[in-house]
Amino acid sequence: MSEFLSLFTRAAKLARGAADETMSRHGVRVGQNLLLEALWATDGMTPGELAEQLHLATPTVVKSAARMETSGLVVRRRDTADRRLVRVYLTEHGLAIKSAIESAREELEQRATATLTDSERRVLLRSLRKIIDQLADVTPMV
């Protein structure tokens, strides 16, 4: 395995594990924080709209929204104008944990990049965006 792939895989696994631990303290599973963030910006999106915005498959969003509904973070309701559509809305609990989740994400980012200079952080973010752009058109997100 190439050094890049080995390091990238290891970093991704460690970041995902740390994010899962951090988010679970607030009753949120890893990845659900991304759906919450999207809904905090625009509540009431359809799973398809969320999937498009987050570059995920719609069935992945549907499954996550169902789990989030069970956890009391969101509710799913039929669109009043088009009953074929389902929209995802934040509950009071989903709204109430916004600052805690944002703080947890910020703390995790600070922890992960603590030994990097500001310049290294900018290069890392720019490099990750380039990698994503390079691979996004060939790698389906689940």
C-alpha positions in Angstrom: 0.0 0.0 0.0 1.3 3.5 -0.9 2.3 5.8 2.0 -0.4 8.3 1.0 -3.2 5.7 1.0 -1.9 4.2 4.3 -1.7 7.6 6.0 -4.9 8.9 4.6 -6.9 5.7 5.6 -5.4 5.8 9.1 -6.1 9.5 9.5 -9.7 9.1 8.3 -10.4 6.2 10.6 -8.9 8.0 13.6 -10.9 11.2 12.8 -14.1 9.2 12.3 -13.6 7.4 15.6 -12.9 10.7 17.5 -16.0 12.3 15.8 -18.1 9.4 16.7 -17.0 9.6 20.4 -17.5 13.3 20.5 -20.9 13.3 18.8 -22.3 10.4 20.8 -22.0 12.5 23.9 -24.8 14.5 22.5 -26.9 11.6 21.2 -25.7 12.1 17.6 -24.1 9.4 15.5 -21.1 10.2 13.4 -22.4 11.7 10.1 -25.7 12.8 11.5 -24.0 16.1 12.5 -23.7 16.9 8.8 -27.5 16.4 8.3 -28.1 18.6 11.3 -25.8 21.3 10.0 -27.7 21.3 6.7 -31.0 21.5 8.5 -29.9 24.2 10.8 -29.2 26.3 7.6 -32.4 25.2 5.8 -35.0 23.3 7.8 -37.5 21.2 6.0 -35.5 19.8 3.1 -36.4 16.6 1.4 -34.0 13.6 1.7 -33.1 14.1 -2.0 -32.2 17.8 -1.4 -30.1 16.8 1.6 -28.4 14.1 -0.3 -27.5 16.4 -3.2 -26.2 19.1 -0.8 -24.1 16.6 1.2 -23.0 14.6 -1.8 -24.6 11.4 -0.4 -26.9 8.8 -1.9 -30.6 9.5 -1.1 -31.1 6.1 0.6 -28.2 6.9 3.0 -30.0 10.1 4.0 -33.4 8.3 4.3 -31.8 5.7 6.6 -30.0 8.4 8.7 -33.1 10.5 9.0 -35.1 7.5 10.2 -32.5 6.9 12.9 -32.5 10.6 13.8 -36.3 10.6 14.1 -36.1 7.6 16.5 -33.5 9.6 18.5 -35.8 12.7 18.6 -33.6 14.9 16.5 -35.9 15.3 13.5 -39.4 14.6 12.3 -40.4 13.5 8.8 -43.6 14.9 7.5 -45.4 14.9 4.1 -45.1 18.1 2.1 -48.4 19.9 2.3 -48.3 21.0 -1.4 -47.1 17.7 -2.8 -48.0 14.7 -0.6 -45.5 12.5 -2.6 -42.7 14.4 -0.9 -41.4 13.9 2.6 -39.6 16.7 4.3 -37.2 16.5 7.3 -37.7 19.0 10.1 -35.6 19.6 13.2 -37.3 19.0 16.6 -36.8 21.3 19.5 -34.1 18.9 20.7 -32.4 19.0 17.3 -32.4 22.8 17.5 -31.3 22.8 21.1 -28.1 20.8 20.6 -26.8 23.1 17.8 -24.3 25.1 19.9 -23.1 21.9 21.7 -22.5 20.1 18.4 -20.8 23.1 16.8 -18.5 23.5 19.9 -17.7 19.7 19.8 -16.8 19.9 16.1 -14.6 23.0 16.7 -12.8 21.2 19.6 -12.3 18.1 17.5 -10.8 20.2 14.6 -8.6 22.0 17.1 -7.4 18.7 18.6 -6.7 17.2 15.2 -4.8 20.2 13.9 -3.1 21.3 17.1 0.4 20.7 15.8 -0.2 22.4 12.5 0.7 26.0 11.7 -2.0 28.3 10.2 -0.3 27.9 6.9 -0.3 24.1 7.2 -4.0 24.1 8.1 -4.8 26.1 4.9 -2.6 23.8 2.8 -4.3 20.7 4.3 -7.8 22.1 3.6 -6.9 23.1 0.1 -5.3 19.7 -0.5 -8.3 17.8 0.8 -10.6 19.9 -1.4 -8.5 19.0 -4.4 -8.5 15.3 -3.5 -12.3 15.4 -3.2 -12.7 17.2 -6.5 -10.4 14.7 -8.2 -12.2 11.6 -6.9 -15.8 12.8 -6.5 -16.8 12.1 -10.1 -15.8 8.5 -10.0 -16.4 7.5 -6.4 -20.1 7.2 -5.3 -20.7 8.4 -1.8 -22.7 6.1 0.5 
